């Protein structure tokens, strides 16, 4: 959980959220607390319950049990007020092809009751944020996928909501469009928005999220800051060492590492370069010991090209977290 | 809550104003895409061209014979030129009215049958229903937008119809009645289309069902009524003796065709003829014994003994169309209410249902209080719960 003072109302709070479709449990007791100004990631494989959780928060689904609060208001108590405070972007959606970009935003502005004299400047501002200013008079039909995605993002902002709920905003985008989307989200965060964003690809979220919840089969497996989750999962750090040299020098380095304390079983990774070797070294020690290891390794004559901790491999964290559950289940 | 305090949409308005402005929002958007480009103008032009051609054709057919027909006509009896002119006017009016009711029957459903299902198919409905926009506003806005164009077509044809005023034989009253029937029919069939569109996932299915419903209302009710009447009279032992039994007349209150025939029955060429005869047959007025008695321009239905039926008034016309018009409006209202319920996906109907009473403490950080709770089921009236206490 993130450290939120008791005086601040969390923007999102769910307690024991459950959603059942027939006998299928889509969300099985999700607890989330998201403070103001956070970018919070929901990560999980397809069908983990991310979309259902987001739809409940967006007042598009009633929870079977549990509570979901947006800025302290229960989603089933006053859904319309909740809607005025959130901007929601579904994972799949269509756009009105036959409208112009500004008309599209104007329409949603009116849907949210934005007064006419504010809509004009608001549209200009939003198009500026999402980088579609030149497309103001184009038909939505003529926009590329990335542009549509940004337009949809802009539509979530017309009523200046406190919270944005973005379901897979980067799915189906090319790498460049992804980077653009990420930059926009950063900018929105700087504007004071709280953002709840989902993805089934962890690295996509890793760099920008202040917190993540890893969800699988309707349950939160881990929640918190990414580095915290990582630390909790990995008692030993994994060092990645690239060496210049052939088989013999690799073998020598392996033998040398084997004599060091704190070093576990060294794994040699195949590379395409004939004159380079990569070693993965489990290391059970503090950061300064890691630095010392590098110094003594270089002193011992090994030609180290790269020396890094295999951190932020979110894919790996994810597999590890979801894998743990599998192990627990098979054990039980 | 730095972000929440600068809400653009923070201004609150009264329930009615909010609903009207929401309807206008949907209408603006619909009309923007509908009236864009050439399509709308082409449709309107073709429609008016057909009507104009029929008018001219009718003139060409009737005019050469009008003198003869009027001379030896049914009740005209030697008024000569004036009656010949009226005959042309009446022929044109009858033809235009019947043609327009047929066209409206086919055009009105086409404008609404896809309105909501298309949004579902294109996945735009979720974005729309996740706004604070009320289902009532969505349904009424879409209906208004679709009808706006149909109404434009109907009203745009008035100048063509008004040609009959030049010839005489049909009055402004007749044109007003004709317009009312056309508008009521457009309203009913438009709402039927919207209802199916909200009910069904696929536009195709909604369109097919709307047209089937249209055919049932026009041909189906009529055939059923006749068939029913024949059957109950056959099972009667005293066939042909005593009063003739009839199927429930209400069946025919669903029929736009009957309404239009009723409107034109007083103005059909010659004043009295096949149409009013047929309508009287449906009303159970014996055309052989009684029928319609005409004194100059004024006709009225009479029974076998020549006594006026239904208080007389302005002839046989006026019996059906007001009843049918009222029935249409009532059914439309019911269908629109049903569509309002269905436009919202089942999972989120709670959003517009009865709201739980919450203590004042639960007011949001923006200081919005929720203590005014009206126990209303009608989503259209739910706006009342938003009104600020003064």
HADDOCK unambig.tbl for C-alpha pairs under 7 A between the chains (distance, minus, plus):
assign (segid A and resid 59 and name CA) (segid B and resid 348 and name CA) 6.79 0.50 0.50
assign (segid A and resid 60 and name CA) (segid B and resid 130 and name CA) 6.62 0.50 0.50
assign (segid A and resid 60 and name CA) (segid B and resid 347 and name CA) 6.54 0.50 0.50
assign (segid A and resid 60 and name CA) (segid B and resid 348 and name CA) 4.95 0.50 0.50
assign (segid A and resid 61 and name CA) (segid B and resid 347 and name CA) 4.80 0.50 0.50
assign (segid A and resid 61 and name CA) (segid B and resid 348 and name CA) 5.03 0.50 0.50
assign (segid A and resid 62 and name CA) (segid B and resid 347 and name CA) 6.21 0.50 0.50
assign (segid A and resid 62 and name CA) (segid B and resid 348 and name CA) 6.28 0.50 0.50
assign (segid A and resid 62 and name CA) (segid B and resid 350 and name CA) 6.98 0.50 0.50
assign (segid A and resid 72 and name CA) (segid B and resid 364 and name CA) 6.41 0.50 0.50
assign (segid A and resid 73 and name CA) (segid B and resid 364 and name CA) 6.11 0.50 0.50
assign (segid A and resid 76 and name CA) (segid B and resid 351 and name CA) 6.86 0.50 0.50
assign (segid A and resid 77 and name CA) (segid B and resid 355 and name CA) 6.57 0.50 0.50
assign (segid A and resid 77 and name CA) (segid B and resid 356 and name CA) 6.11 0.50 0.50
assign (segid A and resid 79 and name CA) (segid B and resid 351 and name CA) 5.33 0.50 0.50
assign (segid A and resid 80 and name CA) (segid B and resid 132 and name CA) 5.37 0.50 0.50
assign (segid A and resid 80 and name CA) (segid B and resid 351 and name CA) 6.88 0.50 0.50
assign (segid A and resid 83 and name CA) (segid B and resid 130 and name CA) 6.93 0.50 0.50
assign (segid A and resid 83 and name CA) (segid B and resid 131 and name CA) 6.20 0.50 0.50
assign (segid A and resid 83 and name CA) (segid B and resid 132 and name CA) 6.04 0.50 0.50
assign (segid A and resid 84 and name CA) (segid B and resid 132 and name CA) 6.76 0.50 0.50
assign (segid A and resid 93 and name CA) (segid B and resid 123 and name CA) 4.82 0.50 0.50
assign (segid A and resid 93 and name CA) (segid B and resid 124 and name CA) 5.82 0.50 0.50
assign (segid A and resid 94 and name CA) (segid B and resid 122 and name CA) 5.28 0.50 0.50
assign (segid A and resid 94 and name CA) (segid B and resid 123 and name CA) 4.65 0.50 0.50
assign (segid A and resid 94 and name CA) (segid B and resid 124 and name CA) 4.66 0.50 0.50
assign (segid A and resid 95 and name CA) (segid B and resid 124 and name CA) 5.86 0.50 0.50
assign (segid A and resid 98 and name CA) (segid B and resid 33 and name CA) 5.50 0.50 0.50
assign (segid A and resid 99 and name CA) (segid B and resid 33 and name CA) 6.20 0.50 0.50
assign (segid A and resid 107 and name CA) (segid B and resid 25 and name CA) 6.64 0.50 0.50
assign (segid A and resid 107 and name CA) (segid B and resid 29 and name CA) 6.55 0.50 0.50
assign (segid A and resid 110 and name CA) (segid B and resid 25 and name CA) 6.18 0.50 0.50
assign (segid A and resid 111 and name CA) (segid B and resid 22 and name CA) 6.65 0.50 0.50
assign (segid A and resid 111 and name CA) (segid B and resid 25 and name CA) 6.84 0.50 0.50
assign (segid A and resid 111 and name CA) (segid B and resid 131 and name CA) 6.36 0.50 0.50
assign (segid A and resid 111 and name CA) (segid B and resid 132 and name CA) 6.86 0.50 0.50
assign (segid A and resid 111 and name CA) (segid B and resid 133 and name CA) 5.66 0.50 0.50
assign (segid A and resid 112 and name CA) (segid B and resid 9 and name CA) 6.22 0.50 0.50
assign (segid A and resid 112 and name CA) (segid B and resid 131 and name CA) 6.30 0.50 0.50
assign (segid A and resid 112 and name CA) (segid B and resid 132 and name CA) 6.16 0.50 0.50
assign (segid A and resid 113 and name CA) (segid B and resid 9 and name CA) 5.14 0.50 0.50
assign (segid A and resid 114 and name CA) (segid B and resid 8 and name CA) 5.59 0.50 0.50
assign (segid A and resid 114 and name CA) (segid B and resid 9 and name CA) 4.37 0.50 0.50
assign (segid A and resid 115 and name CA) (segid B and resid 9 and name CA) 6.83 0.50 0.50
assign (segid A and resid 159 and name CA) (segid B and resid 7 and name CA) 6.11 0.50 0.50
assign (segid A and resid 159 and name CA) (segid B and resid 8 and name CA) 5.19 0.50 0.50
assign (segid A and resid 159 and name CA) (segid B and resid 9 and name CA) 5.73 0.50 0.50
assign (segid A and resid 160 and name CA) (segid B and resid 7 and name CA) 5.42 0.50 0.50
assign (segid A and resid 160 and name CA) (segid B and resid 8 and name CA) 6.12 0.50 0.50
assign (segid A and resid 161 and name CA) (segid B and resid 3 and name CA) 6.98 0.50 0.50
assign (segid A and resid 161 and name CA) (segid B and resid 4 and name CA) 6.29 0.50 0.50
assign (segid A and resid 161 and name CA) (segid B and resid 7 and name CA) 6.73 0.50 0.50
assign (segid A and resid 162 and name CA) (segid B and resid 3 and name CA) 5.05 0.50 0.50
assign (segid A and resid 162 and name CA) (segid B and resid 4 and name CA) 4.93 0.50 0.50
assign (segid A and resid 192 and name CA) (segid B and resid 2 and name CA) 6.95 0.50 0.50
assign (segid A and resid 192 and name CA) (segid B and resid 3 and name CA) 5.84 0.50 0.50
assign (segid A and resid 193 and name CA) (segid B and resid 3 and name CA) 6.33 0.50 0.50
